[in-house]
Amino acid sequence: STFILSVIMGCISKEKIKYLYPIIVSVIFIPTVMLYYNSSALIHSIWYLVDATIGLMIGTLICKLSDRKQK
């Protein structure tokens, strides 16, 4: 779901703040590790960062390609 949300955000948003989304997702996951999981699950915050960054890049690329086709 993080990947899909970041693809949508990359495609819809024109603001520069969208590039903070992957960082926000990974930082928000850290407190849940302390509350619900043990410290071995902390590595998953890195995977959320990578997943959201790739999704954001793909969404931005899709948006730029579709804008180029319309012109």
DSSP file (Angstrom, degrees, kcal/mol; ACC not computed):
  #  RESIDUE AA STRUCTURE BP1 BP2  ACC     N-H-->O    O-->H-N    N-H-->O    O-->H-N    TCO  KAPPA ALPHA  PHI   PSI    X-CA   Y-CA   Z-CA
    1    1 A S     >        0   0    0      0, 0.0     4,-2.4     0, 0.0     5,-0.2   0.000 360.0 360.0 360.0 -30.8    0.0    0.0    0.0
    2    2 A T  H  >  +     0   0    0      2,-0.2     4,-2.1     1,-0.2     5,-0.2   0.898 360.0  50.6 -64.6 -39.8    2.9    2.4    0.6
    3    3 A F  H  > S+     0   0    0      2,-0.2     4,-2.1     1,-0.2    -1,-0.2   0.935 111.8  45.8 -63.9 -47.0    4.1    1.8   -3.0
    4    4 A I  H  > S+     0   0    0      1,-0.2     4,-2.4     2,-0.2    -2,-0.2   0.913 112.8  50.4 -64.2 -43.8    0.7    2.5   -4.5
    5    5 A L  H  X S+     0   0    0     -4,-2.4     4,-2.5     1,-0.2    -1,-0.2   0.885 111.2  48.6 -62.7 -38.5    0.2    5.6   -2.4
    6    6 A S  H  X S+     0   0    0     -4,-2.1     4,-2.3     2,-0.2    -1,-0.2   0.851 109.5  52.1 -73.1 -32.4    3.6    7.0   -3.3
    7    7 A V  H  X S+     0   0    0     -4,-2.1     4,-1.7     2,-0.2    -2,-0.2   0.932 112.6  46.3 -63.9 -45.0    2.9    6.3   -7.0
    8    8 A I  H  X S+     0   0    0     -4,-2.4     4,-2.7     1,-0.2     5,-0.3   0.921 113.1  48.7 -63.1 -44.2   -0.4    8.2   -6.7
    9    9 A M  H  X S+     0   0    0     -4,-2.5     4,-1.9     1,-0.2    -1,-0.2   0.896 110.5  51.4 -64.1 -39.7    1.3   11.1   -4.8
   10   10 A G  H  < S+     0   0    0     -4,-2.3    -1,-0.2     1,-0.2    -2,-0.2   0.834 115.9  41.6 -65.2 -32.5    4.1   11.3   -7.4
   11   11 A C  H  < S+     0   0    0     -4,-1.7    -2,-0.2    -5,-0.1    -1,-0.2   0.850 122.6  35.5 -84.3 -36.5    1.6   11.5  -10.2
   12   12 A I  H  < S+     0   0    0     -4,-2.7     2,-0.2    -5,-0.2    -3,-0.2   0.904  99.8  78.0 -87.5 -44.0   -1.0   13.8   -8.7
   13   13 A S     <  -     0   0    0     -4,-1.9     0, 0.0    -5,-0.3     0, 0.0  -0.461  44.1-178.7 -78.4 136.2    1.1   16.3   -6.6
   14   14 A K        +     0   0    0     -2,-0.2    -1,-0.1     4,-0.0     2,-0.1   0.405  54.4 104.7-105.1  -3.1    2.9   19.1   -8.3
   15   15 A E  S >  S-     0   0    0      1,-0.1     3,-0.9     2,-0.0     4,-0.1  -0.459  73.4-131.8 -81.3 151.6    4.4   20.4   -5.0
   16   16 A K  G >  S+     0   0    0      1,-0.2     3,-1.6     2,-0.1     4,-0.1   0.694  98.9  76.7 -73.4 -19.3    8.0   19.9   -4.0
   17   17 A I  G >  S+     0   0    0      1,-0.3     3,-2.0     2,-0.2     4,-0.3   0.682  73.8  80.6 -67.4 -16.1    7.0   18.7   -0.5
   18   18 A K  G X  S+     0   0    0     -3,-0.9     3,-1.2     1,-0.3    -1,-0.3   0.759  79.2  68.6 -61.6 -22.7    6.0   15.4   -2.1
   19   19 A Y  G <  S+     0   0    0     -3,-1.6     4,-0.3     1,-0.2    -1,-0.3   0.616  91.2  61.1 -73.8 -10.6    9.6   14.4   -2.0
   20   20 A L  G <> S+     0   0    0     -3,-2.0     4,-2.5     1,-0.2     3,-0.3   0.590  79.8  89.7 -85.7 -12.3    9.4   14.3    1.9
   21   21 A Y  H <> S+     0   0    0     -3,-1.2     4,-2.5    -4,-0.3     5,-0.2   0.896  83.8  50.3 -55.4 -47.4    6.8   11.5    1.8
   22   22 A P  H  > S+     0   0    0      0, 0.0     4,-1.9     0, 0.0    -1,-0.2   0.893 112.7  47.7 -60.5 -37.3    9.3    8.6    1.8
   23   23 A I  H  > S+     0   0    0     -4,-0.3     4,-2.2    -3,-0.3    -2,-0.2   0.916 111.6  49.8 -68.0 -42.7   11.1   10.1    4.8
   24   24 A I  H  X S+     0   0    0     -4,-2.5     4,-2.3     1,-0.2     5,-0.2   0.910 109.8  51.5 -62.6 -42.8    7.9   10.7    6.7
   25   25 A V  H  X S+     0   0    0     -4,-2.5     4,-1.3    -5,-0.2    -1,-0.2   0.923 112.6  44.6 -61.2 -45.7    6.7    7.2    6.1
   26   26 A S  H  X S+     0   0    0     -4,-1.9     4,-0.8    -5,-0.2    -1,-0.2   0.870 114.0  49.2 -70.9 -34.5    9.9    5.6    7.4
   27   27 A V  H >< S+     0   0    0     -4,-2.2     3,-0.5     1,-0.2    -1,-0.2   0.874 108.6  53.2 -71.4 -36.6   10.1    7.9   10.4
   28   28 A I  H 3X S+     0   0    0     -4,-2.3     4,-0.6     1,-0.2    -1,-0.2   0.807 103.7  58.3 -68.1 -27.9    6.5    7.2   11.4
   29   29 A F  H 3X S+     0   0    0     -4,-1.3     4,-1.3     1,-0.2     3,-0.4   0.793  89.8  74.0 -71.4 -26.5    7.1    3.5   11.3
   30   30 A I  H <X S+     0   0    0     -4,-0.8     4,-1.4    -3,-0.5     3,-0.5   0.895  93.5  49.7 -59.3 -45.7    9.9    3.7   14.0
   31   31 A P  H  > S+     0   0    0      0, 0.0     4,-1.7     0, 0.0    -1,-0.2   0.845 106.3  57.4 -63.3 -29.8    7.5    4.3   17.0
   32   32 A T  H  X>S+     0   0    0     -4,-0.6     4,-3.0    -3,-0.4     5,-0.9   0.832 101.4  57.0 -68.7 -29.1    5.4    1.3   15.9
   33   33 A V  H  X5S+     0   0    0     -4,-1.3     4,-0.9    -3,-0.5    -1,-0.2   0.927 108.7  45.8 -63.0 -43.6    8.5   -0.9   16.1
   34   34 A M  H  <5S+     0   0    0     -4,-1.4    -2,-0.2     1,-0.2    -1,-0.2   0.825 120.7  39.2 -69.2 -30.9    9.0    0.2   19.7
   35   35 A L  H  <5S+     0   0    0     -4,-1.7    -2,-0.2     3,-0.1    -3,-0.2   0.896 132.5  14.4 -86.2 -43.1    5.3   -0.3   20.6
   36   36 A Y  H  <5S+     0   0    0     -4,-3.0    -3,-0.2    -5,-0.2     2,-0.2   0.715 121.6  35.2-111.0 -25.3    4.3   -3.5   18.7
   37   37 A Y  S  <<S-     0   0    0     -4,-0.9     2,-0.2    -5,-0.9     0, 0.0  -0.527  79.2-101.6-119.6-176.6    7.4   -5.3   17.5
   38   38 A N    >   -     0   0    0     -2,-0.2     3,-1.9     1,-0.0     4,-0.1  -0.543  46.9 -90.7-101.5 177.7   10.9   -5.9   18.8
   39   39 A S  G >  S+     0   0    0      1,-0.3     3,-1.4    -2,-0.2     4,-0.2   0.662 117.2  74.3 -67.0 -15.4   14.0   -4.1   17.6
   40   40 A S  G >  S+     0   0    0      1,-0.3     3,-0.6     2,-0.1    -1,-0.3   0.712  88.5  62.3 -70.0 -17.1   14.7   -6.6   14.8
   41   41 A A  G X  S+     0   0    0     -3,-1.9     3,-1.4     1,-0.2     4,-0.3   0.460  76.4  92.1 -83.9  -1.5   11.8   -5.1   12.9
   42   42 A L  G X  S+     0   0    0     -3,-1.4     3,-1.4     1,-0.3     4,-0.5   0.789  72.5  68.0 -64.4 -27.4   13.6   -1.7   12.7
   43   43 A I  G X> S+     0   0    0     -3,-0.6     4,-1.3     1,-0.3     3,-0.9   0.757  85.6  71.5 -63.3 -23.5   15.1   -2.7    9.4
   44   44 A H  H <> S+     0   0    0     -3,-1.4     4,-2.3     1,-0.3    -1,-0.3   0.748  84.7  66.0 -67.6 -22.4   11.6   -2.5    7.8
   45   45 A S  H <> S+     0   0    0     -3,-1.4     4,-1.8    -4,-0.3    -1,-0.3   0.851 100.2  51.6 -65.9 -31.6   11.7    1.3    8.2
   46   46 A I  H <> S+     0   0    0     -3,-0.9     4,-2.5    -4,-0.5    -2,-0.2   0.899 108.4  50.7 -67.6 -40.7   14.5    1.2    5.6
   47   47 A W  H  X S+     0   0    0     -4,-1.3     4,-2.9     1,-0.2    -2,-0.2   0.878 108.2  52.2 -66.4 -36.3   12.4   -0.9    3.3
   48   48 A Y  H  X S+     0   0    0     -4,-2.3     4,-2.5     2,-0.2     5,-0.2   0.903 109.8  50.2 -63.5 -39.6    9.5    1.6    3.7
   49   49 A L  H  X S+     0   0    0     -4,-1.8     4,-2.0     2,-0.2    -2,-0.2   0.932 114.5  43.0 -62.6 -46.7   11.9    4.4    2.7
   50   50 A V  H  X S+     0   0    0     -4,-2.5     4,-2.5     2,-0.2     5,-0.2   0.922 115.2  49.6 -65.8 -44.8   13.1    2.5   -0.4
   51   51 A D  H  X S+     0   0    0     -4,-2.9     4,-2.2     1,-0.2    -2,-0.2   0.918 113.6  44.9 -61.8 -46.6    9.6    1.4   -1.4
   52   52 A A  H  X S+     0   0    0     -4,-2.5     4,-2.2    -5,-0.2    -1,-0.2   0.860 112.5  52.1 -68.8 -35.3    8.1    4.8   -1.1
   53   53 A T  H  X S+     0   0    0     -4,-2.0     4,-2.3    -5,-0.2    -2,-0.2   0.926 111.0  46.5 -67.1 -44.4   11.1    6.4   -2.9
   54   54 A I  H  X S+     0   0    0     -4,-2.5     4,-2.4     2,-0.2    -2,-0.2   0.917 113.5  49.5 -63.8 -42.7   10.8    4.0   -5.9
   55   55 A G  H  X S+     0   0    0     -4,-2.2     4,-2.6    -5,-0.2    -2,-0.2   0.896 110.3  50.3 -62.3 -40.7    7.0    4.5   -6.0
   56   56 A L  H  X S+     0   0    0     -4,-2.2     4,-2.3     2,-0.2    -1,-0.2   0.897 110.9  49.2 -65.0 -40.7    7.4    8.3   -5.9
   57   57 A M  H  X S+     0   0    0     -4,-2.3     4,-2.3     2,-0.2    -2,-0.2   0.923 112.3  47.5 -64.2 -44.1    9.9    8.2   -8.8
   58   58 A I  H  X S+     0   0    0     -4,-2.4     4,-2.6     2,-0.2    -2,-0.2   0.916 112.6  49.5 -64.6 -43.1    7.7    5.9  -10.9
   59   59 A G  H  X S+     0   0    0     -4,-2.6     4,-2.1     2,-0.2    -1,-0.2   0.897 111.8  48.2 -62.9 -40.6    4.6    8.2  -10.2
   60   60 A T  H  X S+     0   0    0     -4,-2.3     4,-2.4     2,-0.2    -1,-0.2   0.895 112.1  49.8 -66.1 -40.0    6.6   11.3  -11.2
   61   61 A L  H  X S+     0   0    0     -4,-2.3     4,-2.5     2,-0.2    -2,-0.2   0.916 110.2  49.8 -64.8 -43.9    7.9    9.6  -14.3
   62   62 A I  H  X S+     0   0    0     -4,-2.6     4,-2.3     1,-0.2    -2,-0.2   0.913 111.8  49.2 -60.2 -43.2    4.4    8.5  -15.3
   63   63 A C  H  X S+     0   0    0     -4,-2.1     4,-2.2     2,-0.2    -2,-0.2   0.917 112.1  47.3 -64.4 -44.3    3.1   12.0  -14.8
   64   64 A K  H  X S+     0   0    0     -4,-2.4     4,-1.9     1,-0.2    -2,-0.2   0.891 112.8  49.2 -66.1 -39.1    5.9   13.6  -16.8
   65   65 A L  H  X S+     0   0    0     -4,-2.5     4,-1.7     2,-0.2    -1,-0.2   0.889 112.0  48.0 -67.6 -38.6    5.4   11.1  -19.7
   66   66 A S  H  X S+     0   0    0     -4,-2.3     4,-1.5     2,-0.2    -2,-0.2   0.860 111.1  51.0 -71.6 -33.9    1.7   11.7  -19.8
   67   67 A D  H  X S+     0   0    0     -4,-2.2     4,-1.0     1,-0.2    -2,-0.2   0.880 109.2  51.6 -66.2 -37.6    2.2   15.5  -19.8
   68   68 A R  H  < S+     0   0    0     -4,-1.9     3,-0.3     1,-0.2    -2,-0.2   0.869 108.0  51.8 -67.3 -36.9    4.6   15.1  -22.7
   69   69 A K  H  < S+     0   0    0     -4,-1.7    -1,-0.2     1,-0.2    -2,-0.2   0.858 106.0  54.8 -67.0 -35.6    2.1   13.1  -24.7
   70   70 A Q  H  <        0   0    0     -4,-1.5    -1,-0.2     1,-0.2    -2,-0.2   0.744 360.0 360.0 -72.4 -23.0   -0.6   15.7  -24.2
   71   71 A K     <        0   0    0     -4,-1.0    -1,-0.2    -3,-0.3    -2,-0.2   0.466 360.0 360.0 -83.4 360.0    1.5   18.5  -25.6
